[in-house]
């Protein structure tokens, strides 16, 4: 295998302009006051809840919060 001349490539790399990527900061639209809460539920119930949330196209969190709102806050 013959040696290759990399000096031209190195010179080209040195002359290329360096562009630094800029991070775009986007403000949060709506910040809700929330608290993390953990609980134990039977595995089969959790599987059914996950399936229900997937069928409805919503998150498990949203499904549970909606159920709590409908049952206790309306």
Beta strands, then each sheet from edge to edge (+ up, - down):
end
